[in-house]
Amino acid sequence: MKNIIWSLILVFSSVSVCKAQKVFSVEYENQADVKVFVVDYENQADLKVYKVKYENQAGQNNGKWFFTKYANQAKKKIYFVKYENQADLKIFFVEYENQAEWKNKSKQHLMY
């Protein structure tokens, strides 16, 4: 019984690792999973994003993004739109890691 419990714990912890926010910015809108608009002020954002330097620092849908070099390395492909009304998700880039967070949790499903 203990082996089964430990196996389940191991499986669920590996699933959460798969949700790391590795993103790739595509060139064309039709290639994207999510269309993103960068707002000017943080109070306009659905998500405050912090760009991490290394892949292993990427968060688990908490706003810590790592931009990959290749599309097949990313969990989500995003396209930056020109106008706010075209976006699925509005983001604001923050300076510090501890500022990254969801402001509109109803849109959180977009990045799973």
C-alpha positions in Angstrom: 0.0 0.0 0.0 2.8 2.4 0.8 4.4 1.7 -2.6 1.2 2.7 -4.3 0.9 5.9 -2.3 4.6 6.8 -3.1 4.0 6.0 -6.8 1.0 8.3 -6.9 2.9 11.1 -5.2 5.7 10.7 -7.8 3.3 10.7 -10.7 1.5 13.9 -9.5 4.8 15.7 -8.8 6.1 14.9 -12.3 2.8 16.2 -13.8 3.2 19.5 -12.0 6.7 19.9 -13.5 5.1 19.5 -17.0 3.2 22.7 -16.4 6.3 24.9 -16.3 5.8 28.1 -18.2 8.1 27.6 -21.1 6.8 29.8 -23.9 7.8 30.5 -27.5 6.9 33.6 -29.4 5.6 32.7 -32.9 5.6 34.9 -35.9 2.1 34.4 -37.1 -1.2 34.5 -35.1 -2.5 31.2 -36.5 0.5 29.4 -35.0 -0.3 30.5 -31.4 -2.0 28.8 -28.6 -2.6 32.1 -26.8 -2.7 35.7 -28.2 -1.1 38.1 -25.8 -1.1 41.9 -25.4 1.4 43.8 -23.3 -0.3 46.5 -21.3 1.3 49.8 -20.1 0.2 49.6 -16.5 0.1 46.6 -14.2 -3.4 47.2 -13.0 -4.6 46.5 -16.6 -3.0 43.1 -16.7 -4.6 39.6 -16.3 -1.1 38.3 -15.5 2.1 39.9 -14.3 5.0 38.2 -15.9 8.6 37.9 -14.9 11.1 36.6 -17.5 13.5 34.1 -16.0 17.0 33.6 -17.3 17.1 29.8 -17.1 14.7 27.0 -18.0 14.8 25.5 -14.5 13.5 28.7 -13.0 10.3 28.7 -15.0 7.2 28.7 -12.8 4.2 26.4 -12.8 1.6 28.8 -14.2 2.5 31.5 -11.8 3.8 34.2 -14.2 7.5 33.1 -14.3 8.2 32.6 -18.0 11.1 31.2 -19.8 11.3 32.0 -23.5 12.6 29.0 -25.5 14.7 29.1 -28.7 12.5 26.6 -30.5 8.7 26.1 -30.6 8.9 22.3 -29.8 10.6 23.1 -26.4 7.7 25.3 -25.2 4.6 24.3 -23.3 2.7 27.3 -24.9 3.2 29.2 -28.1 2.2 32.8 -27.9 1.7 35.6 -30.3 2.0 39.3 -29.4 -1.0 41.2 -30.9 -1.0 44.9 -31.7 -4.3 45.8 -30.1 -5.7 44.9 -26.7 -9.1 43.7 -28.1 -7.4 41.0 -30.1 -5.8 39.4 -27.1 -6.8 36.3 -25.1 -4.5 37.4 -22.3 -3.2 40.8 -21.2 0.2 40.8 -19.5 2.5 43.2 -17.8 6.3 42.5 -17.5 7.5 43.1 -13.9 11.1 43.8 -12.7 11.2 41.4 -9.8 10.4 37.7 -9.6 8.2 38.1 -6.5 5.9 40.4 -8.4 4.8 37.7 -10.8 1.2 36.6 -10.2 -2.3 36.2 -11.7 -4.5 39.2 -11.3 -7.4 37.6 -13.2 -7.6 34.0 -12.2 -10.5 33.3 -14.6 -7.9 33.4 -17.4 -5.5 31.0 -15.7 -6.7 28.1 -17.8 -5.2 29.7 -20.9 -1.7 28.8 -19.8 -2.3 25.2 -18.7 
